[in-house]
Amino acid sequence: MNDWMKNIPDDFLLSEINLPGSHDSCSEKVQFSYFSKCHDLSVFEQLNIGIRFLDIRLEKMGNKLKTVHGISDCYKPMKAKENLLLDDVLNDCKTFLKANPSETIIVSIKRDHGAPSEETFDVFYENYLQCDPFWYKENRIPTLCEVRGKLVLLNRCCVNNDDGKFTDSDTGLNFSGWPHQAKPVSDGYSVVPIPRRDGKTTDKYFVQDMYKLSPKKKWYSAILPLLQDPPQHNGIIFNFFSGSNFTYAPRRYSKYICKRFLKYDLVSFKKYGWIILDFPTEKICRKIIITNF
């Protein structure tokens, strides 16, 4: 499953591809693991089973960025409580892409703790983005041929642009308006424009991320309706399977959702969007991927 995108036509928009993603991707080894752990696999292992969207949560640490899940620090898989830095994650991504140049990886970055979002992005821009040719940095949904072998930046940070430093070509897809869905959304998902600094907003995205619902309610009132009747628009669809509450920690929550998803029949060539998972397996990833063929 490490090169499944090689058979997708070059002219497909990324938003037209059904792909598996991971929620809080760096939380294989993490503080307060009962409530914060969302994976049994490292980021590199996730990529090798087919994951192509990574949800990276960050906290500023000097001129570096460490990965976190809320207030919980994420750790390197083989080290005792050594912070997993964004450097480590990106190095794994680049190693994977060098070995599999037909693929692309969408990297969502979000400030989850610590310094303000604008300050977090400044560190990211100066130390990870500005001079790195691996990134696709434009604020528009690309075709696959534009981003094979590259990291696609999906930017959930706020950007301080008072001095006009940043443009639509160097800060990634602008997802700073990502909706908070702790409470149920009346239509089942939110529709959000992707704003551009040139005023020519045409792209949009659709988000279902109601993470505080009970697993049963989330499956039947949020996930399932979006699987049955996803918007057939060029925009990106995000269908988050993840969630947790005081009764259901992420592992138990995921077990309930994934059991039902594996029994649900998907249709080839139907647009389902990007399905974001806790504790993904190769079996689940394959189920999503084969709908593209």
N, C-alpha and C positions, 0 to 999 in steps of 0.2 A: 504493500500500500504506500510505498515511499515515492512512487512516481505516477500516481493515478491521473494527474492533470495533463500528462503528455498526449492523451487521446482526445482532449477537449479542443475544439477549433480555436485558432488564434483570435478570431474576431469576436468571440464571446466577451461581453462585459462581465466583470467579476460578479456583478449583481445578478447575472443570469445563471450562475453556477450554484448548484446545491452543494454545500460543503459543511463538514463537521468542524466545530470549534470547541474550545475549552474555556470554562468560566474560572476566574482566579487561577490562571494556568500554572503559577509558580508554587502552589501550595501543596506539593507532595510532602515536604518536610517543613513543619510550621509550628510556631508557638500555639498553645491552647488547641491542640490538634482535634479534639473531639468536635469543637464548634467551627474550626477554621480550615481543616484539611479537606480538600476537594478532589485530590488525585492520588492514585497509587503509582503514577508514572511521572518521570521527569519530563521537562519540555521536549528534549531530544527524542525520548521514547514516544511521546504523543505525536510528534511529527511523523515518526516512522509507522504509526498505525493509521495515518491518514488525516490527522488534525491539520487544518490550514488557517484557523483563526485563533490567535492567542490574546487573552485578556490579561494584560500586565498592569498590576497595581503598584504604585511607587511612593517612596518617601525620600526626600532630599537628605543626603548625608555628606556634608561638605560639598565638594565638586563632583560627587558621585550620586548615583541613585540606587537605593536598595529596594528589593521587592518585598511587598507586604500584602497581607489580607486584613484590611482595616487596621487595628492596633497591633496585629500579630506579625512578627517578623518571619519571613521565609528564610530557610537555610539551605545550604548546599547539600545535595543528597548524601555525599560520602564524608561530610565534615560534621563534627560535633558543635552545633550552634554557631557556625560561621555564616554570616549573612550571605544570602544569594543576591549578588549584584546584577543590575541590568547588563553590565559587561558580560557576565557569565551566560546569561540568556541569549544575548545577541550573538555571542561567539558560537553557541550551539546552533542557532538559526543559520548563520553563515556557513558553518561546516556542512549542515544539511543541504543547503542550496548549492554549494559547490559540487557536492556529490550527486545532486538531483536538479540540474539546471532547468528542467521543464516545469518546475513547481514555482509557486509563489507563496508567501506567508503574510497574512494580514496581521499586523501588530497593533492592537489597541492599547494606548497608554492612558492612564488615569492617575491623578494624585489621590491617594487614599488616606494619607496621614501626614502630619508634620507641616512643613512650610506651605504657604498658599499655592494654589494651582499655577498662577502666573510665574512665581519664582521657581517652581518645580519644572515648568516648561523651559524657562531660560537655561537651567542647567542641562536639560535634555538637549536643547538646540545647540548649545555651545560645545558640549562634550560628546554627543552621540550622533547628532543629525547633520550638522552644517556641512561637514567635509567628507561625509561617508557616501560613496557611490552606490552602496547596496540599497539605498532607500528610494522608493517612489514617493515624492513629496508633494505632488499636486493636489489641489482641492477639487478633484473631479473623479468620477468613477472610471477607471481605466479598462481597456480591453486586456485580455490575458496576454497577448503578444507583447504588450508594453511592459509587463511586469514579471515575465518568466525570469527566474533567477534573482528576484528582488524581494525586499521587504516593503510592504505597502503600509504607510503610516495612517492609522485611524486615530485622530487626536481628540481625546476627551478632556484635555486640559484647557483652561482659559488662557488666552494669550494677551499679554500687555503690548499693545501696538500704538501707544501714544506718540511715539517718535516716527511712526510709519516704517519701521524696520522690516516688518514681515509682509509677505504678499501671498496670493493664492498659489504660488508656485513653490513655496519653501516651508510650509507648516502642516502639510498633509490634509486629509479629508477632515473638514471641520465638524466634529461631533460634540462640540462644547455645550450644545443645547440638549444633550441626552436627558430624557425625562426620568424623574424619580417615580417609580411605581410601587412604593410600599403599600399603597392602597389599590384596590381593584380599579381598572380602567373600564369605563362604560362600554366602549366598542371592542374591548378585548386586546387592543393594541393602540399605541400612539403613533401618529403620523407627524414626522418632523422634517422640515426643509434643511438642506445642507447649505448654510449661508456662505456667500462669497463676498469678498471685499470689493469686487468690481460691480456688485449689484445684479449680476446675471444668474440668480439662483434658479436652477432647473431641476437638480437632483433632490431626492428625498429618501428618507428611510422609515421603516416600519418596525416598531419595537414592542415585543411582548416580554416583559421581565418582571412579572408580579411574584417576587421572591418570597413574600410573607404569607401567601395563601397556604392552606393545608395541601398536601400532595394530591389528594383526591379532587379538591376544588380546582387546583391549578391544572390538572390533567383535563378535566371535563369542561371547565369554563374558560381556559386560557390557551393551553397548548393544542388541544384537539380541534377547536374551531379554526385555528390558524393553519393547521395541517389540512383540514378539509376544504377550506376556502381562502387560500392565501391571495393577497392582492397581486394581480398580474400586471405589474407596473415595472418599469426599468429600475426603480429604487431597490435598495437593499432591505431584505426582510431578516430580522433577528428574532428567532424563537428560542428563548432561554428555557431550558429544561431544569435549571438549577433553582434551589430554594432551601430555606431552613427556617426553623422556629424553635421554641423551647422544647417542643415534643419531638420534632424530627430534625436531627442534625443532618448535615449534607449527605453523609453516606446512606443513611436510612431513607432520606427523601429521594435520593437518586435511584435507589433500588426499586422503590415504588413506581417512579416515572418510567424508568428504562424497561421494566418488565412489561408495562403496557405498550410502550413504543415498539418493542420487538414483535409484539403480536399484531401491530397495526400495519395494514397493507399500504405501501406507497406505490405510486404510479410512475413509470419511467417518463421522462421528458416533461413532467409537471414541475413548475417552479415552487419549491418549498422554502428556498432561501438558506440562510446560515443557521444551523441548529447548534446551540451552544450547550455543552454538557458538563456535568460533574462526573468523575470516575468513568470516562469513556473507555470502551473496549474496541478492539479491532472489528468485532462482529457488528457493533452499533455503527461504527464509522463506515464500514462496507455497505450497510443497509442504506445509508444516506448517499454515498458516492455513486452507487450503481443506478440511481435515478437519473443520472446525467447521460446514460448510454442506452 
